[in-house]
């Protein structure tokens, strides 16, 4: 193997040799042309001694140069990649290597790194290839550059640069990013409800999938809030942005939603309050949100949307309806009056609330993703958790998904047989003056008796009915209505009238002849509350927890 002849073919060798020898040759030519008696030029006088002292690259001992290179150098030739040369740095890293043997035997470390197929590619294509940052058996990381050599049978020059410091720095950075992501995921999950509230009339399931390792955790959240009187608030939202900051903003918004929900306001008023709060939390942070309320007496889902994706509802026949309107801008934009809409949610229906990670894909229109979700929902049956899992699978959400996903599924089951006896309603229009009170007491007594409540609960129910009706007759205006409702867990008594002044509990003085009705109701009932109704007026309610039936 003529190594000196091969070295002249190495990349850049001829070019650098020519660059160093051409000036010297040019000077010699000028001096010959001037003749023996000519006066040498100044340029020649200055360069003659020093320039001629610089040897050409071909005259340098190439092996000695490569032996002193701190990078690892190996030269192989032929289709078997037989070893021709390794420099001292290579020997120091991996030990003495026998020349003439195939690379698979002579350079086992290259085989372990998967570099032999790369040598074949370089030899066939005649083009250099680079393999970045691979950890070698000696524990250090190298970037391998394989350059073809066309002399003779052809060969490959392997040049390995030690990048251990860079690799370790990159690994430390990746470890830091992993820790930050784990912190964000932990924070995100801790701020989500650890256990969903279970309304009497709905069956609910939810799931949250954080984005893959390459995607920072976002600010998706969901919540279920029982409002009392049989009503339930359902929330889903998405804070724009990634990481711990988005998760922290999400936690503040979720806490605020639960506080505002206790005011029992219409959905659009809750979003109006959230809009102002989002601006105060971070003027540069916006969020989308849907706030919905289910009232089993109405059979509808009343909702308001702040820039969020539409609710989907599948009825008992399998037809899917999309709640598109009304939709306002995201929270944190300010200056917008939100509005409430409604969509039917009759017994046997299933509703789905979700974030954009479930339907949004790169290079695909968002409406196509929603349409695909509608098709998946049309064929999804079973319990809410089963539906939830099927929708996530149909959307192709995996562990390396590029965005986090939150899904909330609720069902209003159609109850038949013995279950239907546990969910009953009865209502009475309160017409007339003070004579409506005894009619209300008699009506309540008859209904509670037919529902076979125990005597103590029957008497408490009649007393609460009497006090609520008396309060409405004294302070409210027509139309007035009494409604009794039972579920498998509680008895709910509600009185509505046309006046929007909400009652409050107060302490009555011993000489006062009134002011004790609400205090009595609050004392005997498990819970009570009041709210304004959409058409004007108010509803005052109380509820009693039913005793658990003995286990069979």
Secondary structure, 3 states (H helix, E strand, C coil): CCHHHHHCCCCCHHHHHHHHHHHHHHHHHHHHHHCCCCCCCHHHHHHHHHHHCCCCHHHCCHHHHHHHCCCEEEEEECCCCEEEEECHHHHHHHCCCCCCCEHHHHCHHHHHCCCHHHHHHHHHHCCCEEEEEEECCCCCEEEEEEEEECCCCCEEEEEEEECHHHHHHHHHHHHHHHHHHHHHHHHHHHHCCCCCCCCCCCEEEEEEECCCCCCCCCEEEEEEEEEECCEEEEEEEEECCCHHHHHHHHHHHHHHHHHHHCCCCCHHHHHHHHHHHHHHHCCCCCEEEEEEEEECCCCEEEEEEECCCCEEEECCCCCEEEECCCEECCECCCCCCCCCEEEECCCCEEEEEECHHHCCCCCCCHHHHHHHHHHHHHCCCCCHHHHHHHHHHHCCCCCCCCCCEEEEEEEECCCCCHHHHCCEEEEEEECCCCHHHHHHHHHHHHHHHHCCCCHHHHHHHHHHHHHHHHHHHHHCCCCEEEEEEECCCEEEEEEEECCCCCCCCCCCCCCCCCCCHHHHHHHHCCEEEEEECCCCCEEEEEEEECCCCCCC
